[in-house]
């Protein structure tokens, strides 16, 4: 068991960072800092861009990649082809991206897993040093879901009771990578409740959601926007919101405080990156295009539909680098308490 006091302090720093990092906007977009139009440097781009997404098209990364590509195209007229390369909790896509030329024609969409991967293995790319973030466009919270027609348990209290009665046989669908935000959060929850639950690993969002819908697992750990379709269809039911207080969108779902769980939440964040050696004029145009696209009506509508309006979801390049750098340091602190030693240490 790792230090509960240190666990709370470390997670609190995560929460403070998610809400306080500079260059953030929530709700209405701040557009006066960005020009309405920006000339293409030397004709760049002369052809479609490629966006590498290290996860399947059905999950949150696939959805945000599609929405941002649409917004950039609406703004600039430049097409963006998405190339999904799932596997290894994002490492397959990262490896593919690092092998591409630093010419600005290939964009990487990645999540906080890239930061936690570097925290655990310094040989893996540091998203704030080895890459340049164009924009961080989503920061969101997580929930635990059950099937809406579930009869063995109906809420968080009865779910905990059920899991304990199963003696370690109950299951929850989650991501595969040890040390990820999801796995760390579940460690917080099981330590606090005394539950023993099998975490069934999936790299792709679609099969993860399908496992719950089809009854192959008892519960699901996920972000609400990623399963919005299942919520609207009343197939999934959230039983715990991993925030200190209930957001208005989920006023009938218990929060951590309601459930008697005394830790601060960790957050999922998603952004878009280029290689660090990209020509400066192309970098500036891509920064403008992706940051300005965040404020496109279609992207704002997408974020609203995905509950991204509940937390400040925008970081420019400087803000994204700060978020990533501090996140890496915080994960290393958590890993130390969890007994996960970074490679080379």
C-alpha positions as CSV (number, residue, x, y, z in Angstrom):
1,X,0.0,0.0,0.0
2,X,1.4,3.4,-0.9
3,X,1.3,6.5,1.3
4,X,-2.3,7.8,1.5
5,X,-1.1,11.3,2.7
6,X,1.3,11.6,-0.2
7,X,-1.3,10.1,-2.6
8,X,-3.8,12.9,-1.7
9,X,-1.2,15.6,-1.9
10,X,0.1,14.4,-5.3
11,X,-3.4,14.1,-6.7
12,X,-4.3,17.5,-5.4
13,X,-1.5,19.0,-7.3
14,X,-2.9,17.4,-10.5
15,X,-6.3,18.9,-9.8
16,X,-4.8,22.3,-9.1
17,X,-2.8,22.1,-12.3
18,X,-5.8,21.2,-14.5
19,X,-7.7,24.2,-13.3
20,X,-5.0,26.8,-12.9
21,X,-2.5,26.4,-15.7
22,X,-2.3,29.6,-17.7
23,X,-3.5,30.3,-21.2
24,X,-6.8,28.5,-20.6
25,X,-10.3,29.3,-21.6
26,X,-13.7,27.8,-20.7
27,X,-17.0,28.4,-22.4
28,X,-16.7,31.4,-24.7
29,X,-13.6,31.5,-26.9
30,X,-10.9,34.2,-26.6
31,X,-10.3,35.0,-30.3
32,X,-8.9,38.5,-30.1
33,X,-5.4,37.1,-29.5
34,X,-5.4,35.3,-32.9
35,X,-5.7,36.8,-36.3
36,X,-8.9,36.0,-38.2
37,X,-6.7,34.8,-41.2
38,X,-3.1,33.8,-41.6
39,X,-1.3,33.5,-44.9
40,X,0.2,30.1,-45.8
41,X,4.0,30.2,-45.5
42,X,5.5,29.5,-48.9
43,X,2.4,27.8,-50.0
44,X,2.4,25.4,-47.1
45,X,0.5,23.2,-46.9
46,X,0.3,22.3,-50.6
47,X,-1.5,19.0,-50.0
48,X,-3.5,17.3,-47.3
49,X,-2.1,16.9,-43.8
50,X,-2.0,13.5,-42.1
51,X,-3.1,13.1,-38.5
52,X,-1.8,10.0,-36.7
53,X,-4.2,8.9,-33.9
54,X,-2.6,6.2,-31.7
55,X,-6.0,4.8,-30.7
56,X,-9.1,3.4,-32.5
57,X,-11.7,5.6,-34.3
58,X,-14.5,4.8,-31.8
59,X,-12.8,6.1,-28.6
60,X,-12.3,9.6,-27.3
61,X,-9.1,10.1,-29.2
62,X,-10.7,9.1,-32.5
63,X,-13.7,11.4,-31.8
64,X,-11.6,14.5,-30.9
65,X,-9.3,13.8,-33.9
66,X,-12.2,13.8,-36.2
67,X,-13.7,17.0,-34.7
68,X,-10.4,18.9,-34.8
69,X,-9.7,17.8,-38.3
70,X,-13.1,19.1,-39.4
71,X,-12.6,22.4,-37.6
72,X,-9.2,23.0,-39.2
73,X,-10.5,22.2,-42.6
74,X,-13.4,24.5,-42.1
75,X,-11.1,27.3,-41.1
76,X,-8.3,26.8,-43.6
77,X,-9.6,24.7,-46.4
78,X,-6.8,22.2,-45.8
79,X,-7.9,18.6,-45.8
80,X,-6.6,16.3,-43.0
81,X,-6.5,12.5,-43.4
82,X,-6.7,10.6,-40.1
83,X,-4.4,7.5,-39.7
84,X,-5.4,5.4,-36.7
85,X,-2.6,3.3,-35.3
86,X,-3.8,1.7,-32.1
87,X,-1.7,-0.5,-29.9
88,X,0.6,-0.4,-26.9
89,X,-1.4,2.3,-25.1
90,X,-0.4,4.8,-27.7
91,X,3.2,3.7,-28.3
92,X,2.5,2.2,-31.7
93,X,1.2,5.6,-33.0
94,X,4.0,7.5,-31.3
95,X,6.7,5.3,-32.9
96,X,5.1,5.8,-36.3
97,X,4.9,9.5,-35.8
98,X,8.6,9.8,-34.7
99,X,9.6,8.1,-38.0
100,X,7.9,10.8,-40.1
101,X,9.7,13.8,-41.6
102,X,9.7,17.1,-39.5
103,X,8.0,18.9,-42.4
104,X,4.7,19.8,-40.7
105,X,2.6,17.5,-42.9
106,X,2.1,15.0,-40.1
107,X,0.3,15.9,-36.9
108,X,0.1,13.6,-33.8
109,X,-3.0,13.5,-31.7
110,X,-2.1,12.1,-28.3
111,X,-3.4,12.0,-24.7
112,X,-1.9,12.2,-21.2
113,X,-0.6,8.6,-21.7
114,X,2.3,10.1,-23.6
115,X,3.3,12.0,-20.5
116,X,2.9,9.0,-18.1
117,X,4.8,6.8,-20.6
118,X,7.8,9.2,-20.5
119,X,7.5,9.4,-16.7
120,X,7.9,5.7,-16.5
121,X,10.4,5.3,-19.3
122,X,12.6,8.4,-19.9
123,X,13.7,6.9,-23.3
124,X,10.2,7.5,-24.6
125,X,9.5,10.9,-26.2
126,X,8.8,13.8,-23.8
127,X,5.8,15.5,-25.3
128,X,7.0,18.9,-24.0
129,X,10.6,18.6,-25.2
130,X,10.8,16.1,-28.1
131,X,7.5,17.3,-29.6
132,X,5.8,20.7,-29.9
133,X,2.2,20.9,-28.7
134,X,0.1,22.9,-31.1
135,X,-2.9,23.0,-28.8
136,X,-4.4,21.1,-25.8
137,X,-8.1,21.0,-26.7
138,X,-9.7,18.7,-24.2
139,X,-9.4,18.2,-20.4
140,X,-12.1,16.0,-18.9
141,X,-13.0,13.9,-15.9
142,X,-13.9,10.2,-15.6
143,X,-16.8,8.1,-14.3
144,X,-17.6,4.5,-13.6
145,X,-20.5,3.0,-15.6
146,X,-22.7,0.0,-15.4
147,X,-25.4,-1.2,-17.8
148,X,-28.6,0.6,-17.4
149,X,-30.6,-2.7,-17.2
150,X,-28.2,-4.1,-14.5
151,X,-30.1,-6.0,-11.8
152,X,-27.2,-7.2,-9.5
153,X,-26.5,-3.7,-8.4
154,X,-28.0,-0.3,-9.1
155,X,-25.8,2.3,-7.7
156,X,-22.3,2.9,-6.3
157,X,-23.0,1.6,-2.8
158,X,-24.5,-1.6,-4.0
159,X,-21.8,-2.0,-6.6
160,X,-19.1,-1.8,-4.0
161,X,-21.0,-4.4,-1.9
162,X,-21.3,-6.7,-4.9
163,X,-17.6,-6.4,-5.8
164,X,-16.5,-7.2,-2.3
165,X,-18.8,-10.2,-2.2
166,X,-17.2,-11.6,-5.3
167,X,-13.8,-11.9,-3.7
168,X,-11.9,-10.6,-6.6
169,X,-14.0,-12.1,-9.4
170,X,-15.8,-8.9,-10.5
171,X,-14.5,-7.1,-13.5
172,X,-14.1,-3.6,-14.9
173,X,-13.1,-2.6,-18.5
174,X,-10.2,-0.2,-18.5
175,X,-7.2,0.8,-20.6
176,X,-4.2,-1.6,-20.7
177,X,-1.2,0.5,-19.6
178,X,-0.1,0.2,-16.0
179,X,0.6,3.7,-14.6
180,X,-2.0,5.4,-16.8
181,X,-4.5,7.9,-15.4
182,X,-7.2,5.3,-15.4
183,X,-5.1,2.7,-13.6
184,X,-3.8,5.1,-11.0
185,X,-7.3,6.4,-10.3
186,X,-8.6,2.8,-9.9
187,X,-5.7,2.2,-7.5
188,X,-6.9,5.2,-5.5
189,X,-10.5,3.8,-5.5
190,X,-9.6,0.2,-4.5
191,X,-7.3,1.4,-1.8
192,X,-10.0,3.6,-0.3
193,X,-12.8,1.1,-0.6
194,X,-11.1,-2.2,0.0
195,X,-12.4,-3.6,-3.2
196,X,-10.6,-6.2,-5.2
197,X,-11.6,-6.1,-8.9
198,X,-10.1,-7.5,-12.1
199,X,-9.2,-4.7,-14.6
200,X,-9.8,-6.1,-18.1
201,X,-7.5,-4.3,-20.6
202,X,-8.4,-2.8,-23.9
203,X,-6.4,-0.5,-26.2
204,X,-9.4,0.5,-28.3
205,X,-12.5,2.4,-27.0
206,X,-15.0,0.5,-29.1
207,X,-14.3,-3.0,-27.8
208,X,-14.0,-1.6,-24.3
209,X,-17.5,-0.1,-24.5
210,X,-18.8,-3.3,-26.2
211,X,-17.6,-5.4,-23.4
212,X,-19.9,-3.6,-21.0
213,X,-22.8,-3.4,-23.4
214,X,-22.5,-7.1,-24.1
215,X,-22.2,-8.2,-20.5
216,X,-18.6,-9.4,-20.7
217,X,-17.6,-7.1,-17.8
218,X,-19.4,-5.7,-14.8
219,X,-18.4,-2.1,-15.1
220,X,-16.5,0.4,-17.2
221,X,-14.0,3.2,-16.4
222,X,-14.3,6.0,-19.0
223,X,-14.9,9.7,-19.7
224,X,-18.5,10.8,-20.2
225,X,-18.1,12.4,-23.6
226,X,-16.6,9.2,-25.0
227,X,-19.7,7.2,-24.2
228,X,-22.3,10.0,-24.8
229,X,-24.1,7.8,-27.4
230,X,-24.5,5.0,-24.9
231,X,-25.8,7.5,-22.2
232,X,-28.2,9.1,-24.6
233,X,-29.5,5.6,-25.6
234,X,-29.9,4.8,-21.9
235,X,-27.6,1.7,-22.3
236,X,-25.0,2.9,-19.8
237,X,-25.6,4.4,-16.4
238,X,-22.9,6.4,-14.4
239,X,-22.7,5.4,-10.8
240,X,-19.7,7.5,-9.7
241,X,-18.4,10.8,-11.0
242,X,-14.7,11.2,-10.2
243,X,-14.9,14.8,-9.2
244,X,-15.1,16.3,-5.7
245,X,-18.5,17.9,-6.5
246,X,-21.3,16.9,-8.7
247,X,-21.4,18.8,-12.1
248,X,-24.8,20.0,-13.1
249,X,-24.8,17.6,-16.1
250,X,-24.7,14.7,-13.6
251,X,-26.5,16.1,-10.7
252,X,-28.0,12.7,-9.8
253,X,-24.7,10.8,-9.8
254,X,-22.6,10.7,-6.6
255,X,-19.2,12.5,-6.5
256,X,-16.1,11.4,-4.7
257,X,-17.2,13.4,-1.7
258,X,-20.6,11.8,-1.7
259,X,-19.0,8.3,-1.9
260,X,-16.7,9.1,1.0
261,X,-13.6,8.9,-1.2
262,X,-11.0,11.4,0.0
263,X,-8.7,12.0,-2.9
264,X,-8.5,14.6,-5.7
265,X,-9.4,13.5,-9.2
266,X,-6.9,13.0,-12.1
267,X,-7.9,14.2,-15.5
268,X,-7.7,13.0,-19.1
269,X,-6.2,15.5,-21.6
270,X,-5.9,15.4,-25.3
271,X,-3.9,17.5,-27.7
272,X,-2.2,17.8,-31.0
273,X,1.6,17.8,-31.7
274,X,4.3,18.3,-34.3
275,X,8.0,17.3,-34.3
276,X,10.3,19.8,-32.7
277,X,12.5,20.4,-35.8
278,X,9.6,21.6,-38.0
279,X,10.4,24.9,-40.0
280,X,9.5,27.9,-37.9
281,X,7.1,29.5,-40.4
282,X,5.2,26.2,-40.8
283,X,5.0,25.8,-37.0
284,X,3.5,29.2,-36.5
285,X,0.9,28.6,-39.2
286,X,-0.1,25.2,-37.6
287,X,-0.2,26.8,-34.1
288,X,-2.6,29.4,-35.5
289,X,-4.7,26.9,-37.4
290,X,-5.2,24.4,-34.5
291,X,-5.7,27.0,-31.8
292,X,-8.1,29.1,-33.9
293,X,-9.9,25.9,-34.9
294,X,-10.6,25.3,-31.2
295,X,-13.0,28.3,-31.4
296,X,-14.7,27.1,-34.6
297,X,-18.5,26.7,-33.9
298,X,-18.3,23.0,-34.9
299,X,-15.6,22.2,-32.4
300,X,-17.2,24.2,-29.6
301,X,-20.4,22.3,-30.3
302,X,-18.5,19.1,-30.1
303,X,-16.8,19.9,-26.8
304,X,-20.2,21.0,-25.4
305,X,-21.7,17.7,-26.4
306,X,-18.8,15.8,-24.8
307,X,-19.1,17.6,-21.5
308,X,-15.8,19.4,-22.1
309,X,-17.4,22.7,-21.1
310,X,-17.3,21.7,-17.4
311,X,-13.5,22.0,-17.1
312,X,-11.1,24.5,-18.8
313,X,-10.2,22.6,-21.9
314,X,-7.8,24.9,-23.9
315,X,-4.1,25.3,-23.6
316,X,-1.9,27.0,-26.2
317,X,1.7,25.8,-26.8
318,X,3.1,27.4,-23.7
319,X,0.3,26.2,-21.5
320,X,0.4,22.7,-22.9
321,X,4.1,22.4,-22.3
322,X,3.6,23.5,-18.7
323,X,0.7,21.0,-18.2
324,X,2.8,18.1,-19.7
325,X,6.0,19.0,-17.7
326,X,4.2,19.2,-14.4
327,X,2.1,16.1,-15.2
328,X,5.3,14.1,-15.8
329,X,6.7,15.2,-12.4
330,X,3.5,14.3,-10.7
331,X,3.2,10.9,-12.2
332,X,6.8,10.1,-11.2
333,X,5.8,11.0,-7.6
334,X,2.7,8.7,-7.8
335,X,4.7,5.9,-9.3
336,X,7.3,6.1,-6.5
337,X,4.5,5.5,-4.0
338,X,3.0,2.7,-6.1
339,X,6.3,1.0,-6.3
340,X,6.6,1.5,-10.0
341,X,10.2,2.4,-10.7
342,X,11.1,4.4,-13.8
343,X,13.4,2.6,-16.1
344,X,17.1,3.5,-15.6
345,X,16.5,4.3,-11.9
